[in-house]
Amino acid sequence: MFIFVVGLNHRTAPVEIRERFSFSENTLGTVLTDLRGEPGIEGCAVLATCNRTEFYAATTDMEKGLTAVRRFVLRWGNLSPEDYTGYFYSHTLYDAIRHLFRVAAGLDSMVVGETQILGQVRQAYQFACTHGSSNGIVNTWFQQAITVGKRVRTETAIDQHAVSISYIGVELARQVLGDLVGKTVLVLGAGKMSDLTLKHLLAYGVKNLLVTNRSAGRAQELACRWGGRAVPFNALATWMVEADIVISCTAASHFVIEAELGAKVMAERANRPLVLVDIAVPRDIDPLIADLPGMHLYDIDDLQQLAEQNLGERRRAAVQAEEIIEQEIEDFFKWLNSRFIIPTIIALKAKGEAIKQTELERVLGKLKHLPAKEKKLIGSLASSIVNQLLHDPITQVRCHAASPEGHLYSEILQNLFCLDVPGQRLKHPVSETDSRSQQCPGS
């Protein structure tokens, strides 16, 4: 059985194409059922995220399977054949294994090493199992990918170096103050960056979240989303005195926190340390504040510099991750090829045994006068000839079983000896009665 993947992602297709393949949970169940019903698809799973939609499948006929997915994609997305060629990619066999393993490890993501994708791979696998669209090959493929993703993150720490600006801002505050549990954080602004910042703060265990914005309604909405509290913007100084961390990301065109305000706040705090993280461009916080005792100010350049350093660390970890993935690919391919090789060897031995028995019965039927001992010798001779003839082909195909071409050797053996192996369709099936052909009947 063969495996392959067909998909599109943020690098190959614009959002207006990707959104056609953005599936809700209910829709995804229908997609899996419909795709599994396509001729040539023996098992399938779909990985659908914000940046990618990929169809993973197992088939006994690669050409038929790829055609089935292509037909399904064109129909579902109302695309032209030119759209399919321009936006979709496909990987088969060895490359398909590598692709899923790299996806699970976070090496194919927009941000190298991001952690969310591993959970999404696991969810795709579980969803396929729940809807009965998977099979043994796809199950093992995804299970191994999840294992690879875990191993990469454990052995390389690829996800331990923050590259998100909002995350780094929170991490810098933690480095200054230590554990953030029990700290009070004031967030200025109610846009997307503030939203992400609040998400990271909660992940660090911060419970006392204050949100302020010139638009009180937007501050209230954002605070409610993350379990925080909206506070009046015109009382900014008061809340800065209360806070341990101030993270500012407004759209203002001027300083929101000026040096004079900073000095007033620090006087009331009795110089108790205050961490200020300025994510805004233009800057929200007057850089002169950094000169005040107890003030720890980080602006977007500080954060970007650390992000670049951390991205470099992730890239170095990615090199190690690729080595791990190559090891895991070899192990998985040995298993996958055994699914080809072992049934082929069994079928070859069975065919040899059947031919031997047929010929023995025919010959011994004409030599009924021979003593039992001599009949036994003829039987042993026939067995020896068959075993010696089959020894080299069987030995060679076993030697190549662990190679990326292992399944091809198995298929060649099936064609050469006209073997009928369940679940493995020959490339060029023809009639066995066609005396002009040297090819074999298909299964």
Wavefront OBJ file of the C-alpha trace (Angstrom):
o trace
v 0.000 0.000 0.000
v 1.268 3.462 -0.934
v 1.025 6.738 0.992
v 0.909 10.312 -0.227
v -0.082 13.853 0.768
v -1.693 16.618 -1.270
v -1.999 20.103 0.180
v -1.612 23.856 0.063
v -0.180 26.293 2.607
v 0.718 29.930 3.250
v 3.682 29.666 0.883
v 1.842 28.184 -2.083
v -1.615 29.787 -2.036
v -3.129 33.178 -1.116
v -5.699 33.443 1.652
v -8.630 33.665 -0.781
v -7.768 30.149 -1.978
v -6.846 28.754 1.448
v -10.127 29.911 2.974
v -12.044 27.656 0.560
v -10.469 24.742 2.409
v -11.009 26.074 5.931
v -13.191 23.372 7.464
v -15.337 23.628 10.580
v -15.533 20.544 12.790
v -18.863 19.498 11.260
v -17.639 20.134 7.733
v -14.432 18.200 8.319
v -16.434 15.102 9.199
v -18.196 15.332 5.841
v -14.884 15.925 4.051
v -13.346 12.801 5.586
v -16.371 10.677 4.757
v -16.534 11.919 1.164
v -12.802 11.572 0.561
v -12.701 8.076 2.053
v -15.484 7.135 -0.365
v -13.438 8.116 -3.412
v -12.201 5.157 -5.521
v -8.584 4.354 -4.690
v -8.576 5.838 -1.178
v -8.047 3.135 1.459
v -7.541 5.504 4.381
v -7.220 9.253 4.872
v -6.793 12.115 7.330
v -7.020 15.879 6.880
v -4.816 18.432 8.632
v -6.521 21.833 8.472
v -5.018 24.898 10.214
v -4.939 28.639 9.609
v -1.949 28.299 7.315
v -2.411 24.905 5.669
v -4.864 22.246 4.544
v -3.382 18.844 3.698
v -4.955 15.564 2.642
v -3.041 12.463 3.759
v -4.002 9.146 2.209
v -3.121 5.494 1.719
v -3.870 3.736 -1.563
v -3.155 0.483 -3.360
v -2.757 2.393 -6.634
v -0.798 5.649 -6.444
v -2.064 7.105 -9.713
v -5.657 6.280 -8.858
v -5.305 7.718 -5.341
v -3.741 10.983 -6.477
v -6.400 11.362 -9.156
v -9.128 10.814 -6.554
v -7.804 13.564 -4.275
v -7.312 15.925 -7.194
v -10.895 15.324 -8.334
v -12.159 15.859 -4.786
v -10.205 19.114 -4.320
v -11.343 20.569 -7.645
v -14.954 19.771 -6.834
v -14.887 20.989 -3.230
v -12.982 24.219 -3.886
v -14.653 24.917 -7.251
v -11.193 25.244 -8.780
v -9.874 24.922 -12.298
v -7.164 22.376 -13.160
v -4.788 25.344 -13.547
v -5.592 26.448 -9.980
v -4.777 22.979 -8.697
v -1.424 22.932 -10.486
v -0.573 26.426 -9.299
v -1.533 26.159 -5.631
v -1.310 22.516 -4.560
v 1.733 20.344 -3.910
v 1.969 16.580 -3.542
v 4.501 14.247 -1.925
v 4.589 10.483 -2.263
v 6.157 7.613 -0.321
v 9.496 8.649 1.237
v 8.874 12.361 0.689
v 5.364 12.079 2.141
v 6.759 10.554 5.321
v 9.371 13.303 5.617
v 6.763 15.992 5.047
v 4.430 14.911 7.858
v 7.350 14.383 10.239
v 8.667 17.903 9.481
v 5.191 19.380 9.918
v 4.773 17.702 13.317
v 8.230 18.905 14.378
v 7.360 22.513 13.510
v 9.942 22.725 10.716
v 7.407 23.540 8.010
v 5.614 26.247 9.988
v 5.595 30.001 9.395
v 7.523 30.287 12.689
v 10.095 27.490 12.976
v 9.485 25.296 16.015
v 6.017 26.597 16.890
v 4.277 24.303 19.333
v 0.639 24.468 18.275
v 1.091 22.361 15.136
v 1.876 19.165 17.066
v -1.480 19.349 18.821
v -3.137 19.994 15.465
v -1.502 16.891 13.960
v -2.724 14.865 16.933
v -6.218 16.304 16.516
v -6.246 15.443 12.797
v -5.322 11.851 13.610
v -7.949 11.528 16.335
v -10.599 13.066 14.098
v -9.826 10.597 11.305
v -10.102 7.708 13.777
v -13.399 9.023 15.161
v -14.929 9.305 11.685
v -13.585 5.954 10.519
v -11.689 7.400 7.569
v -8.269 6.152 8.632
v -6.690 2.723 8.256
v -3.706 0.876 9.731
v -1.154 2.571 7.484
v -2.410 6.107 8.102
v -2.770 5.408 11.835
v 0.846 4.270 12.167
v 2.057 7.148 9.994
v 0.413 9.762 12.210
v 1.325 8.008 15.457
v 4.962 8.000 14.394
v 4.761 11.667 13.354
v 3.450 12.610 16.804
v 6.307 10.654 18.388
v 8.800 12.446 16.134
v 7.337 15.843 17.059
v 7.705 15.066 20.763
v 11.232 13.748 20.335
v 12.383 16.824 18.396
v 11.038 19.170 21.057
v 12.587 17.111 23.863
v 16.036 16.598 22.346
v 16.563 19.955 20.603
v 14.484 22.403 22.697
v 13.480 23.975 19.385
v 10.426 25.567 20.979
v 12.224 26.966 24.027
v 13.430 30.158 22.337
v 10.633 32.721 22.013
v 10.311 34.496 18.668
v 6.947 36.218 19.148
v 7.366 39.904 20.071
v 4.498 39.815 22.572
v 5.795 36.591 24.127
v 9.334 37.965 24.423
v 7.995 41.061 26.177
v 6.379 38.870 28.817
v 9.482 36.704 29.074
v 11.723 39.736 29.697
v 9.427 40.839 32.510
v 9.691 37.376 34.028
v 13.486 37.525 33.878
v 13.480 40.815 35.826
v 10.816 39.941 38.398
v 11.066 36.161 38.584
v 7.834 34.175 38.828
v 4.932 36.237 37.470
v 2.308 34.458 39.560
v 0.752 37.019 41.881
v 2.029 40.003 39.865
v -0.209 42.790 38.563
v 0.096 43.631 34.876
v -1.298 46.741 33.198
v -1.822 46.480 29.423
v -2.276 49.685 27.423
v -4.136 49.251 24.145
v -6.884 46.921 22.931
v -5.597 45.721 19.568
v -4.315 42.357 18.319
v -0.929 42.679 20.019
v -2.585 43.402 23.368
v -4.791 40.358 22.833
v -1.757 38.116 22.256
v 0.041 39.650 25.238
v -2.845 38.854 27.576
v -2.888 35.293 26.272
v 0.810 34.845 27.103
v 0.383 36.461 30.526
v -2.317 33.958 31.432
v -0.028 31.139 30.332
v 2.539 32.445 32.842
v -0.040 32.286 35.626
v -0.833 36.005 35.876
v -4.326 36.472 37.329
v -4.450 40.207 38.061
v -4.759 41.662 34.567
v -5.626 45.333 34.041
v -6.566 46.677 30.608
v -6.862 50.327 29.678
v -7.571 52.099 26.427
v -8.880 55.485 25.294
v -11.958 53.593 24.120
v -13.402 52.227 27.362
v -15.689 49.842 25.440
v -12.839 48.121 23.654
v -10.866 47.849 26.900
v -13.869 46.246 28.575
v -14.348 43.772 25.723
v -10.694 42.677 25.769
v -10.562 42.447 29.565
v -13.667 40.244 29.634
v -12.189 37.906 27.026
v -9.203 37.090 29.209
v -10.724 37.426 32.675
v -9.106 40.792 33.377
v -10.434 44.164 34.538
v -10.853 47.329 32.481
v -9.584 50.492 34.221
v -10.012 54.195 33.271
v -7.402 55.565 30.900
v -7.492 58.987 32.590
v -6.248 57.378 35.820
v -3.154 55.874 34.139
v -0.712 57.094 36.793
v -2.742 55.521 39.590
v -2.765 52.116 37.928
v 0.933 52.305 37.052
v 1.634 52.699 40.768
v -0.333 49.516 41.421
v 1.247 47.466 38.626
v 4.423 45.404 38.576
v 4.545 45.324 34.770
v 3.269 47.790 32.161
v 2.992 46.578 28.571
v 2.042 49.252 26.068
v 0.921 48.674 22.494
v -1.393 51.492 21.464
v -1.779 53.185 18.078
v -0.940 56.653 19.474
v 1.292 58.958 17.422
v 2.957 60.418 20.525
v 4.309 59.271 23.896
v 1.519 57.933 26.102
v 3.858 57.609 29.078
v 6.206 60.598 29.306
v 9.298 60.909 31.481
v 7.549 63.323 33.842
v 4.736 60.815 34.434
v 7.302 58.072 34.988
v 9.107 60.104 37.642
v 5.831 60.814 39.452
v 4.914 57.121 39.426
v 8.298 56.011 40.758
v 8.134 58.550 43.565
v 4.826 57.098 44.722
v 6.193 53.555 44.373
v 9.186 54.415 46.572
v 11.396 53.159 43.734
v 9.826 49.677 43.804
v 10.935 48.107 40.453
v 8.633 48.542 37.490
v 9.059 46.734 34.169
v 7.840 48.614 31.100
v 7.577 46.885 27.727
v 6.937 49.176 24.750
v 5.737 47.124 21.769
v 4.313 50.093 19.865
v 5.627 51.789 16.739
v 5.770 54.790 17.094
v 6.892 54.276 20.684
v 4.400 54.762 23.512
v 6.970 55.322 26.259
v 9.517 58.120 26.471
v 12.991 56.468 26.337
v 14.242 58.900 29.056
v 12.238 56.807 31.522
v 14.988 54.166 31.312
v 17.251 56.554 33.262
v 14.949 56.538 36.313
v 16.043 54.266 39.202
v 13.959 51.107 39.362
v 12.597 51.497 35.830
v 13.319 48.623 33.401
v 12.308 49.703 29.886
v 12.365 47.516 26.764
v 11.289 48.852 23.378
v 10.516 47.131 20.074
v 14.168 47.127 18.991
v 15.203 45.309 22.156
v 12.478 42.735 21.576
v 13.289 42.356 17.874
v 16.964 41.830 18.604
v 16.150 39.064 21.066
v 13.673 37.583 18.604
v 16.404 37.381 15.958
v 18.794 35.759 18.426
v 16.172 33.230 19.418
v 15.263 32.560 15.793
v 18.947 31.779 15.200
v 18.812 29.321 18.098
v 15.744 27.704 16.568
v 17.456 27.394 13.215
v 20.413 25.677 14.854
v 18.006 23.360 16.656
v 16.255 22.731 13.330
v 19.472 21.225 11.937
v 19.451 18.697 14.782
v 15.764 18.126 14.211
v 16.338 17.250 10.556
v 18.851 14.596 11.623
v 16.333 13.090 14.026
v 13.683 13.094 11.317
v 15.954 11.241 8.871
v 16.519 8.531 11.487
v 12.804 8.218 12.111
v 12.044 8.116 8.379
v 14.356 5.136 7.952
v 12.653 3.262 10.785
v 9.182 4.026 9.472
v 10.090 3.100 5.915
v 11.469 -0.250 7.076
v 8.099 -0.924 8.668
v 6.186 0.320 5.624
v 8.286 -1.726 3.216
v 7.761 -4.802 5.360
v 4.083 -4.370 4.516
v 5.116 -4.913 0.879
v 7.965 -7.387 1.247
v 6.611 -9.981 3.662
v 3.302 -10.620 1.827
v 5.244 -10.776 -1.451
v 7.693 -13.358 -0.094
v 4.831 -15.416 1.325
v 3.020 -15.262 -2.026
v 6.190 -16.244 -3.920
v 6.823 -19.245 -1.657
v 3.176 -20.266 -1.913
v 3.295 -20.103 -5.707
v 6.494 -22.156 -5.787
v 4.926 -24.742 -3.478
v 1.747 -24.881 -5.569
v 3.688 -25.439 -8.803
v 5.796 -28.128 -7.138
v 2.759 -29.990 -5.805
v 0.929 -29.794 -9.127
v 3.894 -31.163 -11.063
v 4.629 -33.853 -8.495
v 1.058 -35.070 -8.605
v 1.177 -35.132 -12.403
v 4.478 -37.012 -12.622
v 3.944 -39.404 -9.719
v 0.521 -40.226 -11.111
v 2.344 -41.767 -14.069
v 4.906 -43.534 -11.836
v 2.595 -45.375 -9.501
v 4.818 -48.473 -9.665
v 7.723 -46.658 -7.921
v 8.403 -47.553 -4.273
v 7.459 -44.972 -1.650
v 11.129 -44.298 -0.878
v 11.895 -43.300 -4.467
v 8.752 -41.142 -4.644
v 9.969 -39.367 -1.526
v 13.352 -38.743 -3.162
v 11.637 -37.205 -6.190
v 9.618 -34.978 -3.849
v 12.767 -33.871 -2.034
v 14.462 -33.131 -5.350
v 11.521 -30.988 -6.464
v 11.540 -29.086 -3.155
v 15.284 -28.492 -3.405
v 15.000 -27.115 -6.953
v 12.173 -24.763 -6.034
v 13.929 -23.545 -2.877
v 17.195 -22.885 -4.696
v 15.448 -21.033 -7.524
v 13.615 -18.797 -5.078
v 16.514 -18.288 -2.661
v 18.271 -15.477 -4.542
v 15.138 -13.402 -5.346
v 13.940 -13.688 -1.757
v 17.369 -12.812 -0.345
v 17.719 -9.796 -2.623
v 14.280 -8.390 -1.912
v 14.900 -8.764 1.823
v 18.213 -6.905 1.488
v 16.495 -4.009 -0.240
v 13.473 -3.948 2.081
v 14.958 -1.203 4.248
v 15.822 1.065 1.322
v 13.561 3.805 -0.060
v 13.105 1.595 -3.158
v 12.069 -1.476 -1.162
v 8.444 -1.350 -2.291
v 9.627 -1.175 -5.936
v 11.629 -4.404 -5.593
v 8.557 -6.021 -4.101
v 6.402 -4.819 -6.976
v 8.940 -6.006 -9.570
v 8.955 -9.427 -7.933
v 5.159 -9.523 -8.073
v 5.230 -8.676 -11.784
v 8.054 -11.088 -12.664
v 6.424 -14.067 -10.919
v 2.793 -13.060 -11.595
v 1.946 -12.940 -7.895
v -1.465 -12.036 -6.551
v -0.860 -10.182 -3.261
v -4.004 -8.907 -1.486
v -4.087 -5.102 -1.206
v -1.203 -4.595 -3.636
v -2.208 -3.863 -7.197
v 0.317 -4.516 -9.973
v 1.326 -1.652 -12.222
v 0.440 -3.298 -15.537
v -2.293 -5.910 -15.126
v -3.013 -7.983 -18.241
v -4.676 -11.268 -19.019
v -2.655 -14.350 -18.090
v -3.995 -16.090 -21.170
v -2.430 -13.533 -23.513
v 0.444 -15.586 -24.896
v 1.894 -12.535 -26.638
v 2.464 -10.713 -23.328
v 5.155 -11.299 -20.744
v 3.269 -9.347 -18.096
v 1.198 -10.767 -15.284
v -2.424 -10.636 -14.174
v -3.326 -7.939 -11.687
v -4.904 -8.547 -8.329
l 1 2 3 4 5 6 7 8 9 10 11 12 13 14 15 16 17 18 19 20 21 22 23 24 25 26 27 28 29 30 31 32 33 34 35 36 37 38 39 40 41 42 43 44 45 46 47 48 49 50 51 52 53 54 55 56 57 58 59 60 61 62 63 64 65 66 67 68 69 70 71 72 73 74 75 76 77 78 79 80 81 82 83 84 85 86 87 88 89 90 91 92 93 94 95 96 97 98 99 100 101 102 103 104 105 106 107 108 109 110 111 112 113 114 115 116 117 118 119 120 121 122 123 124 125 126 127 128 129 130 131 132 133 134 135 136 137 138 139 140 141 142 143 144 145 146 147 148 149 150 151 152 153 154 155 156 157 158 159 160 161 162 163 164 165 166 167 168 169 170 171 172 173 174 175 176 177 178 179 180 181 182 183 184 185 186 187 188 189 190 191 192 193 194 195 196 197 198 199 200 201 202 203 204 205 206 207 208 209 210 211 212 213 214 215 216 217 218 219 220 221 222 223 224 225 226 227 228 229 230 231 232 233 234 235 236 237 238 239 240 241 242 243 244 245 246 247 248 249 250 251 252 253 254 255 256 257 258 259 260 261 262 263 264 265 266 267 268 269 270 271 272 273 274 275 276 277 278 279 280 281 282 283 284 285 286 287 288 289 290 291 292 293 294 295 296 297 298 299 300 301 302 303 304 305 306 307 308 309 310 311 312 313 314 315 316 317 318 319 320 321 322 323 324 325 326 327 328 329 330 331 332 333 334 335 336 337 338 339 340 341 342 343 344 345 346 347 348 349 350 351 352 353 354 355 356 357 358 359 360 361 362 363 364 365 366 367 368 369 370 371 372 373 374 375 376 377 378 379 380 381 382 383 384 385 386 387 388 389 390 391 392 393 394 395 396 397 398 399 400 401 402 403 404 405 406 407 408 409 410 411 412 413 414 415 416 417 418 419 420 421 422 423 424 425 426 427 428 429 430 431 432 433 434 435 436 437 438 439 440 441 442 443
